[in-house]
Amino acid sequence: MNKSINNSIRFVLFVLLQLFILDNIMFLGYINPYIYIIFILLLPISMNSIQIMLFSFLLGLSIDVFHNSGGVHAAACLAVAYFRPFALRNAFGINFDFKTIKFYDEGFKPLLIYVSIMVGIHHLVMFSLEAFSLKYVYRILSYTLYSGIFSILLILIVLYLLKPTKK
């Protein structure tokens, strides 16, 4: 029950943080951080993949409702949820197979790889669906790169701020 309440609070906080603070940040006219995917990144490793897909869809849909973006964020969140096991396996290796991942005990490099893969997938899907044309490939890739770098930096900062203290 405690994990459900904790996940519900995280869900609401990340949606509100994205909508009311981060959506108002726009560098150079197009660099906008999207850190609400931290919710997907921090879902328990042992959680059922159907539940992860459902929560990811609801997260993206929540953002879409307020952005009036027609499902772009929901699709990007579903892609992130789908590729999450791939990213975990590539970042954390054998620890993922044995479900023994402790994000903060693994070191900075695996966490950076995991966050980078997930943000890259999210941003590439989201910006591709926004443009919905191959004639905007340069714009899609530049938005993905620059917003991705900014998002990765903010996500890593938030993850280390949320780091549980050792007792």
N, C-alpha and C positions, 0 to 999 in steps of 0.2 A: 504494500500500500504506500509506503514511504517513497519508493521509486516512482510510482505513478504520479503522486503529488509533485515530486521534484521535477519530473518530465513535463507535467502540465504547466508548472510555474515557468520553467525554461522556455517552453513553447510561447507562452503569452509574452514574456519579457523580450525575447528575440524579435517577435513580430512587432511589438511596440517600439523597440529600439530602432528597428529598420524603418518603420513608417514615420516616426516622429522626429528622429534625429538624423539618421544616416541618409535618408532620401533627400534631405535638405543640403547635403554636402555634394558639391559638384565642382571638381577641379578641371580647369581647362575646357569646360563646357561639356565634357563627356565622361570623365572619370568619376564613377560613383561606386562606393564600396557596398558590397552585398555580403553581410556577415551573418544573416539569419540562418545560413546553412550550418552554422555551428551546432544547431539543434540536431541535425542529421549526423554530424560527425561524432557527437557525444552519446548517441544512442548506444545502449549496451550491446556488446558483441554477441551475447547469447540470445538476443531478441530474435524472434521469428522474422523471416524475410518479408512475409506478407504484412506483418505489423509495421515494419520499417517502411515498406512501400506506401501503406495507408497513411502513416503519420507524415511522410514526406509529401504526399499528395495534398494532405490537409494544410500543411505549412505553405506550400506553393500557392494553393488556392486562396488561402488567407491573404497573402500578399497580392495576388491577382485581383481579388475583390476590391481592395483599396486603390490599386494602381489602374484598374480598368484595362488590364493588359491582355485579356482574352486567353488565359491559360499558359502564357509563356513561362511564368515562374513555376507553375505546377508541373509542366513538362520537364523543365530543367531540374527540379527537385526529384522527380521520378527517375531521371537519368542518373542523378547522383546516388540515389538509393540503389538502383540496379547495379551500378559499377562499384559500390562500396566494398563488397568482398574482394574484388580485384585490387582496389587501392590498398586495402588493409594487408592483403597478402604480399603485395609488392613493397610496401613500406615496412612492415613488421616481420615478414618472413615466417619462420616456423612458429613463432609465438601466436600468430593468428590461427594456424591449424589446430593448435592445442587450446585455443581460447584463453590464453594467459596474458593477454596484452594489458599492460598498465601504461597508459599514454605517457605519463610524466616520468616513469622509471626507464623508459626505452631510450631516452636521450632526445636531443634536438633534431638530429638529422632524419630519423624515421617520421617524426611528427611533421617536419617540414615537407617531406615527400608526400605523406598522406594528405595534408592540407592542400598542397599544390595540385595534386592529381584531382582531388574533389572540386576545388575551385575552378580549375581549368575546364573540367567537364561541364560544370554548372554554367560558367560564363559562355563557353562555346555554344552550347545548346541554346541558352537564353538569347544571346545576340544573333545567332543564326535564325532563330524563329522570329525575332523582332524584325530583321531585315527581310527575310523570306525571299531572297533572290541571290543568285551567284554573282551578279554584277557588283555587289557590295562586299566582296570577299576581303578586300583591303580594310574596309571599315570594321567588319566583323572581327578580323584578326587583331587590329589595333585596339579596339574596345576590349576584346578578351584579354590581351596582354596587359594593357595599362590598368584597367579596372581590376584585373586578376592580381597583379602585383600589389596594388593598394589593398585589396580585400585580404590577401594572404598575410600582409603585415598586420592589419588590424585583427584578424582572426587569431594569429599567434599571440598578440598582446593580450587579447581577451582570454584566450586559453590559459595563459600563464597567470592572469589575474584570478581566474576561477580555480586555479590549482589548489587541491585540498592540502591543508597543512598537516604535517606529520605530528602525531601526538605522542 
